Amino acid sequence: MRILVVGGGYVGMYTALRLQRQLKAELRSGAAEITVVAPDPYMTYQPFLPEAAAGSISPRHVVVPLRRVLDRCRIVIGEADRVDHARRTATVTTLASPEDGTGAIRLTYDELVLAPGSVSRTLPVPGLADYAIGFKTVEEAIGLRNHVIEQMDIASSTRDPAIRDAALTFVFVGGGYAGVEALAELEDMARYTARYYHNIRPEDLKWILVEASDRILPEVGEEMGRYAIRELRARNIDVRLETRLDSCEHRIAVLSDGARFPTRTVVWTAGVKPAPVLAATDLPLTERGRIECTAELRVAGTEHAWAAGDAAAVPDLTSDEKGKECAPNAQHAVRQAKVLAENIASAVRGGELKEYRHKYVGSVASLGLHKGVAHVYGRRLKGYPAWFMHRAYHLSRVPTFNRKARVLAEWTLAGLFKREIVSLGSLEHPRAEFEIAAGGGPPAKGPSPHGD
């Protein structure tokens, strides 16, 4: 029995982890084999990306090494380019494959788990590809932290008011979890960092949140969303609702309300879309490009194929609304992975399958250090209690005791010592100094997503 898991995120890792426990005897005897295909050798716990960007958590503690956790699985680092379920094969481009794709490998399987997650949903905004940065990976989070501090260094060392103003203007597009938490944590960090600059005050920094709808953080409810807006505006953050980014060419953010902001920083967090590999399968998709699934997490009308998480359209059996699907968030993904693994193990052994049911209990969001909003079990919390609940909840969801202990230790130490305010932007070009020393001259640089 060959089980192929495409994706190493929440669903992919948790499904493989539970499967290797459920099928321990089969794996030991060689009757079963689990292969996990993932683009990175680690799973990223995305709710902690804002804290990693702010320096509250070390980047290495935001990720979970797949090879350590999935020690009974075969790990293949690469991108799944195509899945031909009729032939039970998947084409994968690995790190060893030539750039022309001729070295792609083909994996065969008996049971397929599709959990590739999602990618940033972008729009044809002029200049977006050249100057904006996303906020979905740990590399982007740390790169953005370095970039913000670098802009403060630029502003502190220039006498040109135009350059200074652009360097200290930060535009975030998208008022969901990623955008609001990233902006709030980085603004908190930058405000603290400003005390170490002789010519930069916190009020010199201009933070702008652009949201196309009439509210932010819809998951925490309308009342808590309004509170979050008041909290952000009280910190001199310019929150613009029912507004879109029309262009960011030439390092100028042009908004639909007519405002123009010279800026070297545009952060795009305006939603996600299913991973591209879904379109390269012979499996049924919804109008939104997600895989059609049953409540048992099977691919609709298809044998030996399963899916869950952001990539899957799973019916929400706890909702009174007909045809409603489970929201693509971590709360569902972790729980779906458990049911998915149990159903696959049961199917392999000829047992009965379970339906996935989870009633949405609420959401929590951080607005910076000691600040947050929450709407859980009908109760609304704000400020420190909500922030504490945010940390407690996500700490409980971090995989492995080792990671939980490390994160808790970092939080404890952070309460005893001052924040680190160092930018390590040179990590993005580690050979630059050596190339100059070797006589190659300044290394060639293309357009940076940070606007450098």
GIPEPE-V48963 format. One record per residue. N is the residue number from 1. RES is the residue in one small letter. D_LAST is the distance of its C-alpha to the last C-alpha in Angstrom with 2 decimals. Layout:
N_RES_D_LAST + N_RES_D_LAST
This chain:
1_m_50.65 + 2_r_47.06 + 3_i_44.50 + 4_l_41.03 + 5_v_38.27 + 6_v_35.18 + 7_g_32.31 + 8_g_31.54 + 9_g_30.46 + 10_y_32.83 + 11_v_35.61 + 12_g_35.31 + 13_m_35.34 + 14_y_37.90 + 15_t_40.16 + 16_a_40.21 + 17_l_40.76 + 18_r_43.72 + 19_l_45.07 + 20_q_45.28 + 21_r_47.36 + 22_q_49.47 + 23_l_50.18 + 24_k_50.60 + 25_a_54.03 + 26_e_53.00 + 27_l_49.98 + 28_r_52.15 + 29_s_54.83 + 30_g_52.45 + 31_a_53.52 + 32_a_50.00 + 33_e_46.53 + 34_i_43.19 + 35_t_40.08 + 36_v_36.64 + 37_v_33.90 + 38_a_30.37 + 39_p_26.88 + 40_d_26.12 + 41_p_28.70 + 42_y_28.38 + 43_m_28.80 + 44_t_26.17 + 45_y_27.77 + 46_q_25.40 + 47_p_26.97 + 48_f_25.63 + 49_l_21.93 + 50_p_21.41 + 51_e_23.24 + 52_a_21.31 + 53_a_18.02 + 54_a_19.85 + 55_g_21.17 + 56_s_24.75 + 57_i_25.21 + 58_s_24.14 + 59_p_22.32 + 60_r_25.27 + 61_h_27.66 + 62_v_26.04 + 63_v_26.98 + 64_v_30.49 + 65_p_31.23 + 66_l_33.26 + 67_r_35.36 + 68_r_36.55 + 69_v_37.47 + 70_l_38.79 + 71_d_40.86 + 72_r_43.52 + 73_c_41.20 + 74_r_39.79 + 75_i_35.98 + 76_v_34.32 + 77_i_30.54 + 78_g_29.55 + 79_e_29.11 + 80_a_32.30 + 81_d_32.22 + 82_r_35.71 + 83_v_38.68 + 84_d_42.17 + 85_h_44.28 + 86_a_47.44 + 87_r_47.27 + 88_r_45.71 + 89_t_42.83 + 90_a_39.03 + 91_t_36.78 + 92_v_33.92 + 93_t_31.14 + 94_t_30.64 + 95_l_28.25 + 96_a_30.96 + 97_s_31.12 + 98_p_30.04 + 99_e_27.20 + 100_d_29.90 + 101_g_31.44 + 102_t_34.77 + 103_g_34.78 + 104_a_34.69 + 105_i_37.43 + 106_r_39.92 + 107_l_41.04 + 108_t_44.33 + 109_y_45.30 + 110_d_48.10 + 111_e_46.21 + 112_l_42.71 + 113_v_40.35 + 114_l_37.38 + 115_a_34.71 + 116_p_31.31 + 117_g_29.90 + 118_s_27.38 + 119_v_23.91 + 120_s_21.58 + 121_r_23.24 + 122_t_20.99 + 123_l_22.19 + 124_p_21.72 + 125_v_19.34 + 126_p_17.71 + 127_g_13.94 + 128_l_14.20 + 129_a_13.75 + 130_d_10.63 + 131_y_8.62 + 132_a_10.78 + 133_i_11.47 + 134_g_15.11 + 135_f_17.15 + 136_k_19.95 + 137_t_19.47 + 138_v_19.33 + 139_e_16.29 + 140_e_14.40 + 141_a_16.03 + 142_i_15.16 + 143_g_11.52 + 144_l_11.45 + 145_r_13.46 + 146_n_11.32 + 147_h_8.25 + 148_v_10.85 + 149_i_12.26 + 150_e_9.24 + 151_q_8.92 + 152_m_12.62 + 153_d_12.42 + 154_i_10.43 + 155_a_13.04 + 156_s_15.78 + 157_s_15.30 + 158_t_14.92 + 159_r_18.01 + 160_d_16.54 + 161_p_17.47 + 162_a_15.34 + 163_i_12.03 + 164_r_13.61 + 165_d_14.77 + 166_a_11.61 + 167_a_9.93 + 168_l_13.23 + 169_t_13.71 + 170_f_13.47 + 171_v_15.09 + 172_f_16.93 + 173_v_19.01 + 174_g_22.21 + 175_g_24.91 + 176_g_26.28 + 177_y_26.26 + 178_a_22.75 + 179_g_21.11 + 180_v_23.45 + 181_e_23.57 + 182_a_19.84 + 183_l_19.33 + 184_a_22.46 + 185_e_21.74 + 186_l_18.21 + 187_e_19.59 + 188_d_22.45 + 189_m_20.37 + 190_a_18.17 + 191_r_21.43 + 192_y_22.96 + 193_t_20.10 + 194_a_20.37 + 195_r_23.81 + 196_y_22.45 + 197_y_20.61 + 198_h_23.14 + 199_n_21.54 + 200_i_19.95 + 201_r_22.41 + 202_p_22.08 + 203_e_23.06 + 204_d_20.13 + 205_l_17.81 + 206_k_18.07 + 207_w_18.31 + 208_i_19.34 + 209_l_21.05 + 210_v_21.95 + 211_e_24.99 + 212_a_27.05 + 213_s_30.32 + 214_d_32.38 + 215_r_31.71 + 216_i_29.35 + 217_l_30.31 + 218_p_33.35 + 219_e_34.41 + 220_v_35.49 + 221_g_37.66 + 222_e_37.65 + 223_e_38.84 + 224_m_36.26 + 225_g_33.54 + 226_r_34.68 + 227_y_34.75 + 228_a_31.13 + 229_i_30.15 + 230_r_32.23 + 231_e_30.71 + 232_l_27.11 + 233_r_28.06 + 234_a_29.94 + 235_r_26.69 + 236_n_25.31 + 237_i_23.33 + 238_d_23.60 + 239_v_25.15 + 240_r_25.68 + 241_l_28.23 + 242_e_29.33 + 243_t_26.05 + 244_r_23.69 + 245_l_20.21 + 246_d_21.15 + 247_s_17.86 + 248_c_14.15 + 249_e_13.77 + 250_h_12.00 + 251_r_10.13 + 252_i_13.71 + 253_a_15.44 + 254_v_19.03 + 255_l_21.64 + 256_s_25.14 + 257_d_26.77 + 258_g_25.42 + 259_a_22.87 + 260_r_19.59 + 261_f_16.65 + 262_p_13.68 + 263_t_10.92 + 264_r_7.26 + 265_t_9.00 + 266_v_11.63 + 267_v_13.65 + 268_w_16.38 + 269_t_19.63 + 270_a_22.19 + 271_g_24.68 + 272_v_25.41 + 273_k_27.61 + 274_p_29.87 + 275_a_28.64 + 276_p_29.05 + 277_v_31.84 + 278_l_34.20 + 279_a_34.44 + 280_a_35.45 + 281_t_38.52 + 282_d_42.09 + 283_l_42.16 + 284_p_42.74 + 285_l_39.76 + 286_t_39.71 + 287_e_38.44 + 288_r_35.12 + 289_g_34.81 + 290_r_35.93 + 291_i_38.87 + 292_e_42.23 + 293_c_43.77 + 294_t_47.04 + 295_a_47.51 + 296_e_48.26 + 297_l_44.71 + 298_r_46.19 + 299_v_44.67 + 300_a_47.02 + 301_g_49.85 + 302_t_48.59 + 303_e_50.16 + 304_h_48.34 + 305_a_44.90 + 306_w_43.19 + 307_a_39.97 + 308_a_38.45 + 309_g_35.29 + 310_d_32.58 + 311_a_33.86 + 312_a_37.45 + 313_a_39.38 + 314_v_41.87 + 315_p_44.58 + 316_d_44.67 + 317_l_48.34 + 318_t_48.15 + 319_s_47.23 + 320_d_49.93 + 321_e_47.74 + 322_k_48.87 + 323_g_46.33 + 324_k_43.61 + 325_e_41.20 + 326_c_39.71 + 327_a_36.26 + 328_p_33.45 + 329_n_32.62 + 330_a_32.99 + 331_q_36.29 + 332_h_37.92 + 333_a_36.18 + 334_v_37.52 + 335_r_40.99 + 336_q_41.09 + 337_a_40.32 + 338_k_43.43 + 339_v_45.69 + 340_l_44.23 + 341_a_44.96 + 342_e_48.44 + 343_n_49.20 + 344_i_48.21 + 345_a_50.36 + 346_s_53.15 + 347_a_52.97 + 348_v_53.17 + 349_r_56.30 + 350_g_57.78 + 351_g_57.37 + 352_e_56.53 + 353_l_53.08 + 354_k_51.70 + 355_e_50.00 + 356_y_46.70 + 357_r_47.12 + 358_h_44.92 + 359_k_45.21 + 360_y_42.01 + 361_v_42.46 + 362_g_39.41 + 363_s_35.81 + 364_v_33.92 + 365_a_30.44 + 366_s_28.60 + 367_l_27.24 + 368_g_26.00 + 369_l_28.09 + 370_h_31.79 + 371_k_31.17 + 372_g_31.82 + 373_v_33.97 + 374_a_36.45 + 375_h_39.13 + 376_v_41.27 + 377_y_44.88 + 378_g_45.18 + 379_r_44.23 + 380_r_41.37 + 381_l_39.62 + 382_k_36.91 + 383_g_35.37 + 384_y_36.09 + 385_p_38.61 + 386_a_36.21 + 387_w_33.40 + 388_f_35.96 + 389_m_37.15 + 390_h_33.63 + 391_r_33.22 + 392_a_36.81 + 393_y_36.64 + 394_h_33.49 + 395_l_34.72 + 396_s_37.90 + 397_r_36.05 + 398_v_33.95 + 399_p_35.58 + 400_t_37.73 + 401_f_39.22 + 402_n_37.07 + 403_r_33.84 + 404_k_35.56 + 405_a_36.71 + 406_r_33.35 + 407_v_31.60 + 408_l_34.53 + 409_a_34.45 + 410_e_30.77 + 411_w_31.51 + 412_t_34.56 + 413_l_32.81 + 414_a_30.01 + 415_g_32.84 + 416_l_34.16 + 417_f_31.13 + 418_k_28.09 + 419_r_24.70 + 420_e_22.25 + 421_i_19.19 + 422_v_17.46 + 423_s_13.88 + 424_l_14.06 + 425_g_10.51 + 426_s_12.02 + 427_l_14.19 + 428_e_11.84 + 429_h_12.45 + 430_p_15.93 + 431_r_17.33 + 432_a_14.90 + 433_e_17.26 + 434_f_20.31 + 435_e_19.36 + 436_i_19.08 + 437_a_22.33 + 438_a_24.02 + 439_g_23.61 + 440_g_21.16 + 441_g_18.82 + 442_p_15.05 + 443_p_14.14 + 444_a_13.06 + 445_k_9.74 + 446_g_9.77 + 447_p_7.58 + 448_s_5.69 + 449_p_7.59 + 450_h_5.48 + 451_g_3.81 + 452_d_0.00
